[in-house]
Amino acid sequence: MRRTPWRRARRTAPPGPPVARTFAMTDVVRWFRELAAEQDEDPGLVHDTLIIGGGAAGAGVLRDLASRGDASALLVDRGPFGGETSSKTGKAVHPGIRYLRMAFHRGLLAFRLREDPKIRQTFAQNLRGAWLDLQLVWYGTRERKLLIETGGGTVEEIPNIVFVLPDSPEKKWAVFFGISLYDLFTTLWAWCGLSPRFSRVRLFRDREALRRELPHLDSDDVLGGILYWDGRANNDKILVLKAIRDACLRGSETFPVRALSHVEAVRYEWVEDGGGHFLVTLARRFEADDLPETVTVKAHTLTNAAGPWIDEARNRTPRPDGRTSVVYSRGSHLEATNERIHRRLSADPRLQVGLVPLNAERQHYLRPFHQHGLWYIQCTTTDRAHTDPDLVVPEEDEIEELLHSYNALVGEEWRIGREDVFNVFCGIRPLAADDGGRIAVQDISRMFRVNERPCGGGTVYDMVNVKLTEFRWAGREVAGRIAREVRRKTGRRLGPSTTRRLPFLPVRDEELFAVHRADAPRRDPEFLREKVRHHVRHQMASAYADYLLNTGGIRDAVVFDATGRCDVDTDVLDLVLDEMAALLGWDDSRRRAEWDAFAEVYCRNMTFTELGDRVRKHAPAPVPPPARSTPHVRPHSA
């Protein structure tokens, strides 16, 4: 059988010329100062919407409104943009094969061709759930294609193999049929766009066929496999940041589009002055002695994209409804490598394939990534019920579950242990559930929902369960509703959305410091300093822990010891800390606080691994940086 490399040429929209404007905390300070001036004006600016939450959902709405050219919007987030749920995903940009399976499962339940004691719903409820999941896969296929074409290299194609096991919920031929249908959706959207077909499904009839193709596999339990292509984000947080930055760069003086990190919407109410609008109180969480602690802004509508805190944010009004609209699903992730895995993945493109064992209960995704010049394996779990959005900590059994899932598929030389793990994190997803959480989280439809809540004479749009894949689609949906509401209230007609073919605007040196750069120099001090400067100036880097853990900077510090095991170079961690301190004007006390904030989160998540102790025992030497006028940001905890 002729072998071909996994990777394919990516068809993308041509990028525009790089933009020189910054996207930094200095811009946040400037915009906050402008808001303080606007609140004293009469009548002052009334934004078309105020967006609470700077994750994927909020980014989609902001960018869609900016693409219309005549809308004003303001986005605020109490922490870093994309610093919570949107930076703690499996980085998949996919319609979701398992969502297609859920659609068929619901359809069979509706017509009583299958039984599931966990799902006790009516015929109509099951049929509606099946239809929603089918829509999610159909339109999600389009969204994946658009993000690959317009994302400026942030989203790329990756091959995956689904492994059918003895306890898999579906048989091999049923899985092959489902993935073929999944691929058919891809093909139809490709024809609509007059672009080459995205993928081709390939069936491996037995484990011997798999071993011939992928010699690192070694499992007697595998009955066969199906190869298909899907998408992934090189870095989920950076994708969100680029969407928010793109929106801000498209704003104008007449129709400003602004995004403020470390600014919290603490209260809102509807007032009838001047035709009626929301009056929202914003509190700054960064240090700037010449600015007021709070400002008030006006908006025709309110968009609640606060993710897991959606109910809390909606109820910050004199008349809260007290309703609970979500239940939580948790997924844990570990990232591991060693010198052997790094070198072999670098040398053989065939091995750069995602492994997806079709388990009876929780789904696992075992994907190779190349970031910051390092090849590593990210292992992801899905769908464990969760309760407290402010306390999200991986548990030891999840680490063991992930290690076992990966090691059960590969040969002994490819297996990983706790000594190879260099990063562990956990994220939660708020799922739309009107049944009080009686259905298990893995059986709730993953279709996003937009709930319109009346508040006085205005409307609050709650965005629930918006995944990374469909953030553009959900953003367009909400922006369209905002446009209709603005027209109803003011008579002003907003322009059409143009995000479908709109490439992300690049900024200066973006490709040079891209996390997935193929030839990224490892441990080059000057390159690392320049990269930190780029993130501070153009990617809103303002907190040490956020930079290391959410934008992937921790991978710059990963090294291999004399035995080839994974280790962390604390000199690199210190270099990054010193550079950020110098750029952001941190004194030694603040510098130490930033280190402690990072160490607390990192060591807590790494409790069940070996590298956590190394970081916990490290103390950066006190080196006070020169004073700067850049504003400080207090370490933030969700």
MARLOGU-33595 format. One record per residue (C-alpha): residue number from 1; x, y, z. Coordinates in Angstrom, 1 decimal. Example, Ala and Ser with C-alpha at 12.3 -4.5 7.8 and 13.67 -1.06 7.14 Angstrom:
REM residues 2
R   num     east    north       up
R     1     12.3     -4.5      7.8
R     2     13.7     -1.1      7.1
This chain:
REM residues 638
R   num     east    north       up
R     1      0.0      0.0      0.0
R     2      1.4      3.4     -1.0
R     3      2.0      5.6      2.0
R     4      1.4      9.3      1.9
R     5      2.2     12.0      4.5
R     6     -0.7     12.8      6.8
R     7     -0.4     16.6      6.4
R     8     -2.1     18.4      3.5
R     9     -1.7     21.8      2.0
R    10     -4.0     24.3      3.8
R    11     -6.1     26.5      1.7
R    12     -6.4     29.9      3.5
R    13     -7.7     33.3      2.7
R    14     -4.8     35.7      1.8
R    15     -3.8     37.7      4.8
R    16     -3.8     41.5      4.7
R    17     -0.8     43.6      5.4
R    18      0.3     43.4      9.1
R    19     -1.2     46.0     11.4
R    20      1.2     48.0     13.6
R    21     -1.4     49.0     16.2
R    22     -1.0     47.5     19.7
R    23     -3.4     45.3     21.6
R    24     -2.1     45.8     25.1
R    25     -3.0     46.8     28.7
R    26     -2.1     50.4     27.6
R    27     -5.0     50.2     25.2
R    28     -7.3     49.0     28.1
R    29     -6.2     52.0     30.2
R    30     -6.9     54.4     27.3
R    31    -10.3     52.9     26.6
R    32    -11.3     53.0     30.3
R    33    -10.2     56.7     30.3
R    34    -12.4     57.3     27.3
R    35    -15.4     55.6     29.0
R    36    -14.9     57.8     32.0
R    37    -15.0     60.9     29.8
R    38    -18.1     59.6     27.9
R    39    -20.1     59.0     31.1
R    40    -20.0     62.8     31.7
R    41    -21.3     63.6     28.3
R    42    -25.0     64.2     27.8
R    43    -26.5     62.1     26.3
R    44    -23.1     60.3     25.8
R    45    -22.4     57.2     23.7
R    46    -25.0     54.4     23.8
R    47    -23.3     51.2     22.7
R    48    -25.4     48.7     20.6
R    49    -24.4     46.1     23.1
R    50    -22.3     45.5     26.2
R    51    -20.8     42.0     26.3
R    52    -20.0     40.4     29.6
R    53    -17.2     37.8     29.2
R    54    -14.1     37.7     27.0
R    55    -14.1     34.0     26.1
R    56    -15.0     32.4     22.8
R    57    -18.7     33.3     23.0
R    58    -18.1     37.0     23.7
R    59    -15.4     37.2     21.1
R    60    -17.7     35.9     18.4
R    61    -20.4     38.6     19.1
R    62    -17.8     41.4     19.2
R    63    -16.2     40.4     15.9
R    64    -19.5     40.0     14.1
R    65    -20.6     43.4     15.1
R    66    -17.3     44.9     14.2
R    67    -17.5     43.3     10.7
R    68    -20.7     45.2     10.1
R    69    -18.9     48.5     10.0
R    70    -21.5     50.6     11.7
R    71    -22.0     49.0     15.2
R    72    -20.5     50.1     18.5
R    73    -19.8     47.4     21.1
R    74    -18.0     47.1     24.4
R    75    -16.6     43.8     25.8
R    76    -15.4     43.4     29.4
R    77    -13.9     40.5     31.3
R    78    -12.9     40.5     34.9
R    79     -9.7     38.6     34.1
R    80     -7.5     38.0     31.0
R    81     -9.3     37.4     27.7
R    82     -9.9     33.6     27.2
R    83     -8.3     32.9     30.6
R    84    -10.9     30.5     31.9
R    85    -13.1     27.9     30.0
R    86    -11.9     29.0     26.5
R    87     -8.2     28.3     27.3
R    88     -8.8     24.9     29.0
R    89    -10.2     22.8     26.1
R    90     -8.9     19.9     24.1
R    91     -8.3     22.5     21.3
R    92    -10.5     20.6     19.0
R    93    -12.2     22.6     16.2
R    94    -14.6     20.0     15.0
R    95    -18.4     19.4     14.5
R    96    -18.1     16.4     16.7
R    97    -18.5     12.8     15.6
R    98    -19.9     11.9     19.0
R    99    -22.5     14.6     18.6
R   100    -23.6     12.8     15.4
R   101    -23.8      9.6     17.3
R   102    -25.9     11.3     20.0
R   103    -28.3     12.5     17.3
R   104    -28.9      9.0     16.0
R   105    -29.1      7.7     19.6
R   106    -31.8     10.2     20.4
R   107    -33.7      9.4     17.2
R   108    -33.7      5.7     18.1
R   109    -34.9      6.5     21.6
R   110    -37.7      8.7     20.1
R   111    -39.0      5.8     18.0
R   112    -38.4      3.2     20.8
R   113    -35.8      1.3     18.8
R   114    -33.4      1.6     21.7
R   115    -33.6      2.1     25.4
R   116    -31.5      4.2     27.7
R   117    -32.5      4.4     31.4
R   118    -30.5      7.6     31.8
R   119    -32.7      9.5     29.3
R   120    -36.3      9.6     30.3
R   121    -37.8     12.1     27.9
R   122    -40.8     12.2     25.6
R   123    -40.9     11.5     21.9
R   124    -40.9     15.2     21.1
R   125    -38.0     16.0     23.5
R   126    -35.9     13.2     22.1
R   127    -36.7     14.1     18.5
R   128    -35.9     17.8     19.2
R   129    -32.5     16.8     20.8
R   130    -31.7     14.6     17.8
R   131    -32.5     17.5     15.4
R   132    -30.4     20.0     17.4
R   133    -27.3     17.7     17.5
R   134    -27.7     17.0     13.7
R   135    -27.8     20.7     13.1
R   136    -24.7     21.1     15.3
R   137    -22.7     18.7     13.2
R   138    -24.0     20.0      9.8
R   139    -23.2     23.7     10.6
R   140    -20.2     22.8     12.7
R   141    -18.6     21.3      9.5
R   142    -19.0     24.7      7.8
R   143    -17.5     26.5     10.8
R   144    -14.5     24.3     10.9
R   145    -13.9     24.9      7.2
R   146    -14.2     28.7      7.7
R   147    -11.8     28.9     10.6
R   148     -9.2     26.9      8.8
R   149     -9.5     29.2      5.8
R   150     -9.7     32.6      7.7
R   151     -7.8     31.9     11.0
R   152     -4.4     32.8      9.7
R   153     -2.9     29.5     10.6
R   154     -4.4     29.4     14.1
R   155     -6.6     26.4     13.1
R   156     -5.2     23.5     11.1
R   157     -6.2     20.1      9.8
R   158     -5.3     16.9     11.7
R   159     -5.9     13.2     10.9
R   160     -7.6     11.1     13.6
R   161     -8.2      7.4     14.0
R   162    -11.2      6.1     15.9
R   163    -10.4      2.7     17.5
R   164    -13.2      0.2     17.9
R   165    -12.8     -1.9     21.1
R   166    -14.7     -4.9     22.4
R   167    -16.7     -2.7     24.8
R   168    -17.3      0.2     22.3
R   169    -20.9      1.3     22.3
R   170    -21.1      0.9     18.5
R   171    -19.9     -1.8     16.2
R   172    -17.1     -1.3     13.6
R   173    -19.4     -1.0     10.6
R   174    -21.8      1.4     12.4
R   175    -18.9      3.6     13.2
R   176    -17.6      3.5      9.6
R   177    -21.1      4.5      8.4
R   178    -21.3      7.4     10.9
R   179    -17.9      8.8     10.0
R   180    -18.7      8.4      6.3
R   181    -21.8     10.5      6.8
R   182    -19.7     13.0      8.9
R   183    -17.3     13.2      6.0
R   184    -20.1     13.6      3.5
R   185    -21.2     16.8      5.3
R   186    -17.6     18.0      4.9
R   187    -17.6     17.2      1.2
R   188    -20.9     19.0      0.6
R   189    -19.6     22.2      2.3
R   190    -16.4     22.0      0.3
R   191    -18.4     21.8     -3.0
R   192    -20.4     24.8     -1.9
R   193    -17.2     26.8     -1.3
R   194    -15.6     25.6     -4.6
R   195    -12.6     24.4     -2.6
R   196    -10.9     21.0     -2.5
R   197    -12.5     18.2     -0.5
R   198    -11.4     18.2      3.2
R   199    -10.8     14.5      3.8
R   200    -11.4     10.9      2.9
R   201    -12.5      8.2      5.3
R   202    -10.3      5.1      5.5
R   203    -11.2      1.8      7.1
R   204     -8.7     -0.4      8.9
R   205    -10.4     -3.8      9.0
R   206     -8.4     -5.2     11.9
R   207     -5.5     -4.5     14.2
R   208     -2.9     -5.9     11.8
R   209     -3.9     -3.3      9.2
R   210     -3.5     -0.6     11.8
R   211     -0.1     -1.9     12.9
R   212      1.1     -1.9      9.3
R   213      0.2      1.8      9.0
R   214      1.1      3.0     12.5
R   215      3.9      0.8     13.9
R   216      3.8      2.5     17.3
R   217      0.4      1.0     18.1
R   218      0.3     -2.2     20.1
R   219     -3.1     -3.3     21.5
R   220     -4.7     -6.7     21.3
R   221     -8.0     -5.2     22.2
R   222     -8.4     -3.1     19.1
R   223    -10.9     -4.6     16.6
R   224    -10.2     -2.1     13.8
R   225    -10.1      1.7     13.1
R   226    -11.5      4.4     10.9
R   227     -9.3      7.4      9.8
R   228    -10.9     10.8      9.2
R   229     -9.7     14.4      9.2
R   230    -10.8     17.1     11.6
R   231     -9.5     20.5     12.8
R   232     -7.7     21.8     15.9
R   233     -6.6     25.1     17.2
R   234     -2.9     25.5     17.8
R   235     -3.8     27.4     20.9
R   236     -7.4     27.9     22.0
R   237     -6.7     31.1     24.0
R   238     -4.8     32.7     21.1
R   239     -7.7     32.0     18.7
R   240    -10.0     33.9     21.1
R   241     -7.5     36.7     21.5
R   242     -7.1     37.1     17.8
R   243    -10.9     37.3     17.3
R   244    -11.2     40.0     20.0
R   245     -8.1     41.9     18.6
R   246     -9.5     41.7     15.1
R   247    -12.7     43.2     16.2
R   248    -11.0     46.1     18.0
R   249     -8.8     46.8     15.0
R   250    -11.9     47.1     12.8
R   251    -13.6     49.7     15.1
R   252    -13.7     53.4     14.2
R   253    -14.0     56.7     16.0
R   254    -17.6     57.0     15.0
R   255    -18.4     53.3     15.9
R   256    -15.9     52.3     18.5
R   257    -15.4     48.6     19.3
R   258    -13.5     48.2     22.5
R   259    -12.5     45.3     24.7
R   260    -11.3     45.7     28.3
R   261     -9.7     42.9     30.3
R   262     -9.5     43.1     34.1
R   263    -12.7     45.1     34.1
R   264    -15.8     43.7     35.7
R   265    -19.5     44.5     35.1
R   266    -20.7     44.6     38.7
R   267    -24.2     46.0     38.2
R   268    -26.7     46.8     35.5
R   269    -30.2     48.2     35.3
R   270    -32.7     49.4     32.7
R   271    -33.5     53.1     32.7
R   272    -36.1     54.9     30.6
R   273    -34.1     58.1     30.0
R   274    -33.8     59.1     26.3
R   275    -35.8     56.2     24.9
R   276    -34.4     53.6     27.3
R   277    -31.1     51.9     27.7
R   278    -29.1     49.7     30.1
R   279    -26.9     51.6     32.6
R   280    -24.0     49.3     33.5
R   281    -21.4     49.9     36.2
R   282    -17.9     48.7     35.4
R   283    -15.2     48.3     38.0
R   284    -11.5     48.2     37.1
R   285     -9.4     45.4     38.4
R   286     -6.0     46.9     37.3
R   287     -4.0     49.5     39.2
R   288     -4.1     53.1     37.8
R   289     -4.2     55.8     40.4
R   290     -5.3     58.5     37.9
R   291     -8.5     56.6     36.9
R   292    -11.8     56.3     38.8
R   293    -12.5     52.9     40.4
R   294    -15.8     52.6     38.5
R   295    -17.5     54.0     35.4
R   296    -21.0     53.7     34.0
R   297    -21.7     53.0     30.4
R   298    -24.9     52.9     28.3
R   299    -26.0     50.1     26.0
R   300    -29.1     49.3     24.0
R   301    -28.7     45.5     24.8
R   302    -26.8     43.3     27.1
R   303    -25.0     40.2     26.0
R   304    -24.2     37.7     28.7
R   305    -21.3     35.5     27.6
R   306    -19.9     34.8     31.1
R   307    -19.7     31.1     30.5
R   308    -19.9     29.1     33.8
R   309    -20.8     32.3     35.6
R   310    -23.7     33.1     33.3
R   311    -26.4     33.0     36.0
R   312    -24.3     35.0     38.4
R   313    -23.7     37.7     35.8
R   314    -27.4     37.9     34.7
R   315    -28.5     38.4     38.3
R   316    -26.3     41.5     39.0
R   317    -29.4     43.7     38.7
R   318    -31.8     45.2     41.3
R   319    -34.4     42.6     40.3
R   320    -32.6     39.3     39.8
R   321    -34.6     36.3     38.5
R   322    -32.6     33.8     40.5
R   323    -33.0     31.2     37.7
R   324    -30.4     28.4     37.1
R   325    -30.0     27.8     33.4
R   326    -26.9     25.5     33.3
R   327    -25.4     22.4     34.6
R   328    -21.6     21.7     34.3
R   329    -19.6     19.2     32.5
R   330    -15.9     18.8     33.3
R   331    -13.0     17.6     31.2
R   332     -9.4     17.1     32.3
R   333     -6.3     17.4     30.2
R   334     -2.7     16.4     30.7
R   335      0.3     17.2     28.5
R   336      3.3     14.8     28.4
R   337      6.5     14.2     26.5
R   338     10.0     12.8     26.7
R   339     13.0     12.9     24.5
R   340     12.0      9.7     22.7
R   341      8.5     10.8     21.9
R   342      9.6     14.3     20.8
R   343     12.3     12.9     18.4
R   344     10.1     10.2     16.8
R   345      7.1     12.5     16.2
R   346      9.5     15.0     14.6
R   347     10.9     12.4     12.3
R   348      7.8     10.5     11.1
R   349      4.7     12.4      9.9
R   350      2.7      9.2      9.9
R   351      2.7      9.2     13.7
R   352      1.3     12.7     13.9
R   353     -2.2     11.4     14.2
R   354     -4.9     11.8     16.9
R   355     -5.9      8.6     18.6
R   356     -9.6      8.3     19.6
R   357    -10.5      5.1     21.5
R   358    -14.3      4.6     21.3
R   359    -14.9      3.8     25.0
R   360    -18.2      2.7     26.6
R   361    -18.5      5.8     28.8
R   362    -16.2      8.8     28.7
R   363    -14.6      9.9     25.4
R   364    -10.8     10.3     25.3
R   365     -8.8     12.3     22.7
R   366     -5.1     11.6     22.5
R   367     -3.5     14.1     20.2
R   368      0.1     15.0     19.3
R   369      0.9     18.8     19.2
R   370      3.9     20.7     18.0
R   371      4.2     24.0     19.9
R   372      7.2     26.2     20.8
R   373      9.5     23.7     19.0
R   374      8.3     20.8     21.2
R   375      6.3     17.7     20.3
R   376      4.1     16.4     23.0
R   377      0.9     14.4     23.6
R   378     -2.2     16.0     24.9
R   379     -4.7     13.5     26.5
R   380     -8.2     14.8     27.1
R   381    -11.3     13.4     28.9
R   382    -14.9     14.5     28.6
R   383    -18.1     14.6     30.5
R   384    -17.7     14.3     34.2
R   385    -20.4     16.1     36.2
R   386    -19.3     19.2     38.1
R   387    -20.8     21.6     40.6
R   388    -18.6     24.5     41.6
R   389    -17.4     26.7     38.7
R   390    -14.9     28.5     41.0
R   391    -13.2     25.2     42.0
R   392    -11.9     23.2     39.1
R   393     -9.1     20.9     40.0
R   394     -8.0     17.7     38.2
R   395     -8.3     14.5     40.4
R   396     -5.8     11.6     40.6
R   397     -8.2      9.1     39.1
R   398     -8.5     11.3     36.0
R   399     -4.8     11.4     35.6
R   400     -4.6      7.6     35.8
R   401     -7.5      7.2     33.4
R   402     -5.8      9.3     30.8
R   403     -2.4      7.6     31.2
R   404     -4.1      4.2     30.9
R   405     -6.2      5.2     27.8
R   406     -3.1      6.3     25.9
R   407     -0.7      3.5     27.1
R   408     -3.3      0.8     26.2
R   409     -3.0      1.7     22.6
R   410      0.8      2.1     22.1
R   411      3.9      0.0     22.4
R   412      6.1      0.0     25.5
R   413      8.6      2.5     24.0
R   414      5.9      5.0     23.5
R   415      4.2      4.8     26.8
R   416      4.1      7.7     29.2
R   417      4.1      7.9     33.0
R   418      3.6     10.6     35.6
R   419      7.3     11.5     35.3
R   420      6.6     12.6     31.7
R   421      3.7     15.0     32.5
R   422      4.6     18.7     32.4
R   423      1.2     20.3     32.5
R   424     -2.2     19.3     33.8
R   425     -5.4     21.4     33.7
R   426     -9.1     21.1     34.0
R   427    -12.0     23.0     32.3
R   428    -15.7     23.1     32.6
R   429    -18.5     23.7     30.2
R   430    -21.9     25.1     31.1
R   431    -24.6     23.0     29.4
R   432    -28.1     24.2     28.7
R   433    -30.5     22.1     30.8
R   434    -34.1     22.9     31.7
R   435    -34.7     19.6     33.4
R   436    -32.8     20.5     36.6
R   437    -29.8     18.3     35.7
R   438    -31.7     15.0     35.8
R   439    -30.1     13.8     32.5
R   440    -26.4     12.8     32.7
R   441    -24.1     15.4     31.3
R   442    -22.9     13.2     28.5
R   443    -26.5     12.9     27.2
R   444    -27.4     16.6     27.1
R   445    -27.5     18.2     23.6
R   446    -24.3     20.2     22.8
R   447    -26.1     22.6     20.5
R   448    -25.6     26.1     21.9
R   449    -28.5     28.1     23.1
R   450    -29.4     31.8     23.2
R   451    -31.9     32.7     25.9
R   452    -33.5     36.1     25.6
R   453    -34.3     37.5     29.0
R   454    -36.5     40.6     29.4
R   455    -35.2     43.2     31.8
R   456    -37.3     46.4     32.1
R   457    -37.8     47.5     28.5
R   458    -34.6     45.9     27.3
R   459    -33.3     42.4     26.5
R   460    -30.4     40.4     27.9
R   461    -29.0     37.7     25.6
R   462    -27.7     34.7     27.6
R   463    -25.2     32.6     25.5
R   464    -25.0     29.0     26.8
R   465    -22.7     26.2     25.7
R   466    -20.8     28.0     22.9
R   467    -17.9     25.8     22.0
R   468    -14.7     26.9     20.2
R   469    -15.8     25.5     16.9
R   470    -19.1     27.5     16.6
R   471    -18.1     30.8     18.2
R   472    -18.4     32.7     14.9
R   473    -21.7     31.1     14.1
R   474    -23.1     31.8     17.6
R   475    -21.7     35.4     17.5
R   476    -23.5     36.0     14.2
R   477    -26.7     34.7     15.6
R   478    -26.6     37.0     18.6
R   479    -25.4     40.0     16.7
R   480    -28.3     39.5     14.3
R   481    -30.7     39.6     17.2
R   482    -29.0     42.7     18.5
R   483    -29.3     44.4     15.1
R   484    -33.0     43.7     15.1
R   485    -33.4     45.1     18.6
R   486    -31.4     48.2     17.8
R   487    -33.5     48.8     14.7
R   488    -36.7     48.3     16.7
R   489    -35.7     50.8     19.4
R   490    -33.8     53.4     17.4
R   491    -34.8     52.9     13.8
R   492    -31.1     52.5     12.8
R   493    -30.3     49.6     10.5
R   494    -26.9     47.9     11.1
R   495    -25.0     46.5      8.1
R   496    -24.8     42.8      7.3
R   497    -22.4     40.4      8.9
R   498    -19.2     39.8      6.8
R   499    -17.4     37.3      9.0
R   500    -18.0     34.3      6.8
R   501    -15.1     35.2      4.4
R   502    -13.3     37.7      6.6
R   503     -9.7     36.7      7.4
R   504     -8.2     37.7     10.8
R   505     -6.1     40.8     10.5
R   506     -2.5     39.9     11.2
R   507     -0.2     42.0     13.3
R   508      3.5     42.8     13.0
R   509      5.8     39.7     13.7
R   510      2.9     37.4     14.3
R   511      4.2     34.6     12.2
R   512      7.7     34.9     13.7
R   513      6.3     34.2     17.2
R   514      3.5     31.8     16.3
R   515      3.3     29.0     18.8
R   516      3.2     26.4     16.0
R   517      6.2     27.8     14.1
R   518      8.0     24.8     12.6
R   519     11.5     26.1     13.2
R   520     10.9     27.8     16.6
R   521     14.3     28.1     18.3
R   522     14.3     26.4     21.7
R   523     15.8     28.1     24.8
R   524     17.2     31.1     22.9
R   525     17.2     33.9     25.5
R   526     16.8     36.7     23.1
R   527     14.1     35.0     21.1
R   528     12.2     34.3     24.3
R   529     12.5     37.9     25.4
R   530     11.3     39.2     22.0
R   531      8.3     36.7     22.1
R   532      7.3     38.0     25.5
R   533      7.5     41.6     24.2
R   534      5.3     40.6     21.3
R   535      2.6     39.1     23.6
R   536      2.6     42.1     25.8
R   537      2.3     44.5     22.9
R   538     -0.1     42.6     20.6
R   539     -1.7     39.8     22.6
R   540     -2.7     41.5     25.8
R   541     -0.3     39.6     28.0
R   542     -0.6     41.1     31.5
R   543     -0.3     38.2     34.0
R   544      2.6     35.7     34.4
R   545      0.4     32.7     35.1
R   546     -1.9     33.4     32.2
R   547      1.0     33.7     29.8
R   548      2.7     30.5     30.9
R   549     -0.3     28.3     31.4
R   550     -2.9     29.6     28.9
R   551     -0.8     30.8     25.9
R   552      1.6     27.9     26.3
R   553      4.7     29.7     27.5
R   554      5.4     26.8     30.0
R   555      6.4     24.7     27.0
R   556      9.4     27.0     26.4
R   557     10.8     25.7     29.7
R   558     10.3     22.0     29.0
R   559     13.7     20.2     28.7
R   560     14.9     16.6     28.9
R   561     17.3     15.4     31.6
R   562     20.2     13.0     31.1
R   563     17.9     10.0     30.9
R   564     15.5     11.6     28.4
R   565     12.8     12.3     30.9
R   566     10.7     15.5     31.0
R   567     12.0     18.4     33.1
R   568     11.5     22.1     33.6
R   569     14.2     24.7     33.2
R   570     13.6     27.2     36.0
R   571     16.1     29.6     34.3
R   572     13.6     30.0     31.4
R   573     10.8     30.6     33.9
R   574     12.8     33.3     35.6
R   575     13.8     34.9     32.3
R   576     10.1     35.2     31.3
R   577      9.2     36.6     34.7
R   578     12.0     39.2     34.5
R   579     11.0     40.3     31.0
R   580      7.3     40.7     31.9
R   581      8.2     42.6     35.1
R   582     10.4     45.0     33.1
R   583      7.7     45.6     30.5
R   584      4.8     45.9     32.8
R   585      6.6     47.9     35.6
R   586      6.3     45.4     38.4
R   587      8.4     46.0     41.5
R   588      9.9     43.1     43.4
R   589      6.9     42.6     45.6
R   590      4.6     42.5     42.6
R   591      7.0     40.2     40.8
R   592      7.0     37.8     43.7
R   593      3.2     37.9     43.8
R   594      3.0     37.0     40.1
R   595      5.3     34.0     40.7
R   596      3.3     32.8     43.7
R   597      0.1     33.1     41.6
R   598      1.6     30.9     38.9
R   599      3.1     28.4     41.3
R   600     -0.1     28.0     43.3
R   601     -2.1     27.0     40.2
R   602      0.6     25.0     38.5
R   603      1.6     23.0     41.6
R   604     -2.1     22.4     42.6
R   605     -2.8     20.9     39.2
R   606      0.4     18.9     39.2
R   607     -0.1     17.4     42.6
R   608     -0.2     13.9     41.3
R   609      2.9     14.3     39.0
R   610      6.6     14.7     39.7
R   611      7.5     18.1     38.3
R   612      5.2     20.0     40.7
R   613      7.6     19.7     43.6
R   614     10.5     21.2     41.5
R   615      8.5     24.4     40.8
R   616      7.2     24.6     44.3
R   617     10.7     24.6     45.8
R   618     12.0     27.2     43.3
R   619     12.3     30.8     44.4
R   620     13.2     33.4     41.8
R   621     16.0     35.8     42.8
R   622     14.8     39.3     43.7
R   623     15.7     41.5     40.8
R   624     13.6     44.8     41.0
R   625     12.9     46.0     37.4
R   626     13.0     49.6     36.5
R   627      9.8     51.5     37.2
R   628      7.5     51.9     34.2
R   629      4.2     53.8     33.8
R   630      2.4     50.7     32.5
R   631     -0.6     49.9     34.7
R   632     -0.4     47.0     37.1
R   633     -2.9     44.2     37.1
R   634     -3.8     42.6     40.4
R   635     -3.5     38.8     40.3
R   636     -7.1     37.6     39.6
R   637     -8.8     34.5     40.8
R   638    -12.1     33.3     39.3
